[in-house]
Amino acid sequence: MALTRRGVLAGSAAGGLLLAAGPAGAKTNMVFAHGVASGDPHADSVLLWTRVTDPAHGPVSGTWEMAEDELFTRIAARGSFSTSAARDHTVKVIASGLKAGREYFYRFRAMDTVSAIGRAKTLPTGRIDRLDIVLACCAMYMFGEFHAYRAIADREAVDLILFVGDYIYEYGANSMPALMDVRAIEPTHDTVTLAERFMMLLSWKGSYCNLAL
């Protein structure tokens, strides 16, 4: 499946990590329902992230791999992972031994399912002629239309997406009356539990992608 910039950014609209992916129009993946993301790039490594949606809430083991091409014929790194409810079934691994200033593709496997394909870049070394960085911050769901995400998705050259502000707020109903609500927030009370935050992220992710992409 060919990747597009818009498809890549669709997965990062709510996640806020440095570079993420989730091909637009892909079939719903109930095992990797939160997609994949990458971040913390170095010249020879990058952090990979996903979350396993496990109905049984038990420990889950799987594998990951990173390649120089999106067909995964030139594997650059691979490994295994394990996760459980103790870490909310999230997965974070470091893919190392990579080449500087290169684009890579990555994916996860678990429970007989393959995740969406992500795209990541390692940092360059030495002198470079150009580095395109997108800087974003403070996306409060109830107050904005988030047109900036559409502009980011439409850019042809982006090396790094750096999100420096909040992308999830624990506030309930509007506590800042000077700002007009664009849409209702759910839940309407302050979020204090993991389950409430989880539901908030699910609703925000779909709304961000629909608004921005």
C-alpha positions in Angstrom: 0.0 0.0 0.0 1.5 3.4 -1.0 1.8 5.9 1.8 0.7 9.6 1.3 1.7 12.5 3.5 -1.9 13.1 4.4 -2.2 9.5 5.4 0.9 9.7 7.5 -0.2 12.8 9.3 -3.7 11.4 9.9 -2.3 9.1 12.6 -0.5 12.0 14.3 -3.2 14.6 14.5 -4.2 13.6 18.0 -1.0 11.9 19.1 1.4 14.8 19.0 4.6 12.7 18.5 7.3 13.7 16.1 6.3 11.6 13.1 3.4 9.2 12.9 1.5 7.2 10.4 -1.8 5.6 9.6 -2.7 5.2 6.0 -5.9 7.1 5.1 -8.8 4.7 4.1 -7.2 1.7 5.7 -9.4 -1.0 7.2 -10.2 -0.5 10.9 -7.5 -2.3 12.9 -9.0 -3.5 16.2 -5.7 -4.8 17.6 -3.7 -1.6 16.8 -6.7 0.8 17.1 -4.5 3.7 18.1 -2.2 3.4 15.1 1.6 3.8 15.4 4.0 6.7 16.0 7.7 7.5 16.2 9.7 10.1 18.1 12.9 11.0 19.8 15.0 10.6 16.7 18.8 10.3 16.8 21.3 9.8 14.0 21.3 6.1 14.5 18.0 5.3 16.3 14.4 6.3 16.7 11.7 5.4 19.2 8.7 3.5 18.0 5.3 3.5 19.7 1.9 1.7 19.5 -0.8 0.4 21.7 -2.3 -3.1 21.6 -6.1 -3.2 22.1 -6.5 -6.5 23.9 -10.1 -7.5 24.7 -8.8 -10.0 27.2 -6.7 -7.4 29.1 -3.9 -10.0 29.4 -0.2 -9.9 28.6 0.6 -9.6 24.9 3.8 -10.4 23.0 4.6 -9.3 19.5 7.3 -8.2 17.1 8.3 -5.1 15.2 10.4 -4.4 12.2 11.9 -1.4 10.4 12.8 -1.4 6.7 14.4 0.9 4.1 11.4 0.4 1.8 7.6 0.3 2.4 7.4 -3.3 1.0 9.8 -4.4 3.8 12.2 -6.2 1.4 15.2 -4.4 3.0 14.9 -4.9 6.7 17.1 -2.5 8.8 16.1 -3.6 12.3 13.7 -5.9 14.0 12.9 -7.1 17.5 10.2 -8.3 19.9 8.1 -6.7 22.6 5.8 -7.6 25.5 3.1 -5.4 27.1 0.3 -5.7 29.6 -2.4 -3.9 31.5 0.3 -2.6 33.9 1.4 -0.2 31.1 -2.0 0.1 29.5 -0.9 -2.2 26.7 1.3 0.5 25.2 4.5 -0.4 23.4 7.7 1.6 23.2 10.9 0.2 21.6 14.1 1.8 20.3 15.1 0.8 16.8 18.9 1.2 16.7 21.7 0.6 14.3 20.2 2.9 11.7 21.8 5.2 9.2 21.8 9.0 9.7 19.5 11.2 7.7 17.5 8.3 6.3 13.8 7.6 5.9 12.5 4.3 7.2 9.2 2.4 7.4 8.1 0.4 10.4 5.3 -1.9 11.6 4.2 -4.0 14.5 2.7 -7.6 14.7 0.6 -9.1 17.5 -2.3 -11.4 17.8 -2.1 -12.5 14.1 -2.5 -8.8 13.1 -0.2 -6.3 11.4 -0.3 -2.7 12.3 -0.5 0.3 9.9 2.9 1.1 8.4 4.6 4.1 9.9 7.3 6.4 8.5 10.2 7.8 10.4 13.4 9.7 9.8 16.7 9.6 11.6 18.6 12.9 12.3 21.2 13.9 9.8 24.8 14.5 10.7 27.2 17.2 9.5 26.2 20.2 7.4 22.8 20.1 5.6 21.2 22.5 3.2 17.7 22.3 4.5 15.7 21.0 7.5 11.9 21.4 7.5 10.5 21.5 11.1 6.8 21.9 11.9 6.2 23.4 15.4 2.7 23.0 17.0 1.3 23.4 20.5 -1.8 23.8 22.7 -4.6 22.1 20.8 -7.6 22.5 23.1 -10.4 20.6 21.6 -13.4 22.7 22.6 -11.9 26.0 21.3 -10.4 25.4 17.9 -11.1 24.2 14.3 -7.4 23.1 13.9 -7.0 24.2 10.3 -3.2 24.2 10.9 -3.3 20.4 10.8 -4.6 20.6 7.2 -1.8 22.9 6.3 0.8 20.5 7.8 -0.8 17.6 6.0 -0.6 19.5 2.7 3.1 20.3 3.0 5.3 18.2 0.7 8.5 18.6 2.7 8.4 17.9 6.5 11.4 16.3 8.3 10.2 16.7 11.9 6.9 17.5 13.6 7.6 18.9 17.1 4.6 19.3 19.4 5.6 21.3 22.4 2.2 22.1 24.1 -0.7 20.2 25.5 -2.8 18.0 23.3 -5.1 16.7 26.0 -6.7 18.8 28.7 -8.2 17.3 31.8 -10.7 20.2 32.2 -14.4 19.5 31.9 -17.0 22.1 30.8 -15.6 25.5 29.8 -13.8 27.0 32.7 -12.7 30.0 30.6 -15.9 31.9 29.7 -14.0 34.5 27.7 -13.4 31.9 25.1 -16.3 30.7 23.0 -16.9 26.9 22.7 -16.6 25.6 19.1 -17.9 22.1 20.1 -19.0 20.3 23.3 -16.4 18.4 25.2 -16.8 14.9 26.5 -16.8 14.1 29.4 -18.2 17.3 30.8 -16.4 16.9 34.1 -12.6 16.9 34.8 -11.0 13.6 33.7 -9.4 11.8 36.7 -9.3 8.2 35.6 -7.5 6.3 32.9 -10.8 5.1 31.4 -12.0 8.7 31.1 -8.8 9.8 29.4 -9.0 6.8 27.1 -12.5 7.7 25.9 -11.5 11.4 25.5 -8.5 10.5 23.3 -10.7 8.2 21.1 -13.2 11.0 20.5 -10.6 13.6 19.9 -8.6 11.5 17.5 -11.5 11.0 15.2 -12.5 14.6 15.3 -9.0 15.9 14.7 -8.5 13.7 11.7 -11.9 14.7 10.3 -11.3 18.4 10.9 -7.7 18.5 9.7 -7.6 16.0 6.9 
